[in-house]
Amino acid sequence: MSNEILNTVLFSSPRTDGFTANVLKKFFPRLDDFNFINCFNMKISPCIDCRFCKEHKKCAFDDDMSKIYQLLENSKFLIVASPIYCLSFPVPLKAILERTQVYYYHKNTKEYKKFAFLITSSGSSDELGAFVAENQIRSLCGVTGFEFMGSMSFFGTDSKTIVSGSD
Ligand SMILES: Cc1cc2nc3c(=O)[nH]c(=O)nc-3n(C[C@H](O)[C@H](O)[C@H](O)COP(=O)(O)O)c2cc1C
């Protein structure tokens, strides 16, 4: 996969025909062009802050995160699509974000432009979770070389009422 340029979707809902999945399909109908990662199908340990990556520029664990590292490093376009759980991302996606700690020690950059876009859905009208999630992805972009293009945040999904979208 070394120099191949890819597009990736990090999708993080256990409901593969839920609100987030349907928004994703509606706005990005050509998902066949993407590496589609369902975070809930990944076996990824949480970061244990062993600091191996600080010295070795790679993670001490060898699990499904190896594939995500490759995709983050080689993708030109990244879409993160996720519901909000407990004012943040669901655990599988949160584990992925924690495992990007290696890039906070060793920033990943590319000579070409890389773009990232975020979709979140919140069951309630509380905007805090979407705000936190967006800042987590902005932080990821800062160390992986993606330019953050913007987000669409949907609220009140549990009552099937879309309160607002943004950007
Ligand atoms: C474990 C859990 C935690 C949740 N936490 C929040 C929350 O903090 N704020 C919120 O607005 N909605 C919360 N929700 C509701 C989901 O964000 C909402 O149902 C979402 O639209 C589900 O998207 P999906 O159909 O794509 O899975 C939570 C749902 C679950 C199952």
The ligand as an SDF file (V2000), in Angstrom:
LIG
                    3D

 31 33  0  0  0  0  0  0  0  0999 V2000
  -24.3760    4.4430   24.4360 C   0  0  0  0  0  0  0  0  0  0  0  0
  -25.0450    5.6640   23.8330 C   0  0  0  0  0  0  0  0  0  0  0  0
  -24.6600    6.9280   24.2400 C   0  0  0  0  0  0  0  0  0  0  0  0
  -25.2660    8.0650   23.6770 C   0  0  0  0  0  0  0  0  0  0  0  0
  -24.8670    9.3060   24.0880 N   0  0  0  0  0  0  0  0  0  0  0  0
  -25.4240   10.4040   23.5220 C   0  0  0  0  0  0  0  0  0  0  0  0
  -24.9960   11.7180   23.9170 C   0  0  0  0  0  0  0  0  0  0  0  0
  -24.1080   11.9010   24.7290 O   0  0  0  0  0  0  0  0  0  0  0  0
  -25.6100   12.7890   23.3290 N   0  0  0  0  0  0  0  0  0  0  0  0
  -26.6010   12.6380   22.3960 C   0  0  0  0  0  0  0  0  0  0  0  0
  -27.1230   13.6500   21.9160 O   0  0  0  0  0  0  0  0  0  0  0  0
  -27.0150   11.4100   21.9810 N   0  0  0  0  0  0  0  0  0  0  0  0
  -26.4380   10.2950   22.5270 C   0  0  0  0  0  0  0  0  0  0  0  0
  -26.8210    9.0390   22.0970 N   0  0  0  0  0  0  0  0  0  0  0  0
  -27.8030    8.9290   20.9980 C   0  0  0  0  0  0  0  0  0  0  0  0
  -27.1140    8.7250   19.6180 C   0  0  0  0  0  0  0  0  0  0  0  0
  -26.1680    9.7370   19.3670 O   0  0  0  0  0  0  0  0  0  0  0  0
  -28.1440    8.7570   18.4970 C   0  0  0  0  0  0  0  0  0  0  0  0
  -29.1100    7.7600   18.6990 O   0  0  0  0  0  0  0  0  0  0  0  0
  -27.4920    8.5870   17.1180 C   0  0  0  0  0  0  0  0  0  0  0  0
  -28.2640    9.2420   16.1430 O   0  0  0  0  0  0  0  0  0  0  0  0
  -27.3570    7.1250   16.7090 C   0  0  0  0  0  0  0  0  0  0  0  0
  -26.8260    7.1210   15.4000 O   0  0  0  0  0  0  0  0  0  0  0  0
  -26.8830    5.7960   14.4900 P   0  0  0  0  0  0  0  0  0  0  0  0
  -28.3100    5.5290   14.1770 O   0  0  0  0  0  0  0  0  0  0  0  0
  -26.1050    6.1530   13.2730 O   0  0  0  0  0  0  0  0  0  0  0  0
  -26.2140    4.7030   15.2680 O   0  0  0  0  0  0  0  0  0  0  0  0
  -26.2570    7.9090   22.6660 C   0  0  0  0  0  0  0  0  0  0  0  0
  -26.6140    6.6160   22.2410 C   0  0  0  0  0  0  0  0  0  0  0  0
  -26.0320    5.5080   22.8070 C   0  0  0  0  0  0  0  0  0  0  0  0
  -26.4400    4.1270   22.3340 C   0  0  0  0  0  0  0  0  0  0  0  0
  1  2  1  0
  2  3  1  0
  2 30  2  0
  3  4  2  0
  4  5  1  0
  4 28  1  0
  5  6  2  0
  6  7  1  0
  6 13  1  0
  7  8  2  0
  7  9  1  0
  9 10  1  0
 10 11  2  0
 10 12  1  0
 12 13  2  0
 13 14  1  0
 14 15  1  0
 14 28  1  0
 15 16  1  0
 16 17  1  0
 16 18  1  0
 18 19  1  0
 18 20  1  0
 20 21  1  0
 20 22  1  0
 22 23  1  0
 23 24  1  0
 24 25  2  0
 24 26  1  0
 24 27  1  0
 28 29  2  0
 29 30  1  0
 30 31  1  0
M  END
$$$$
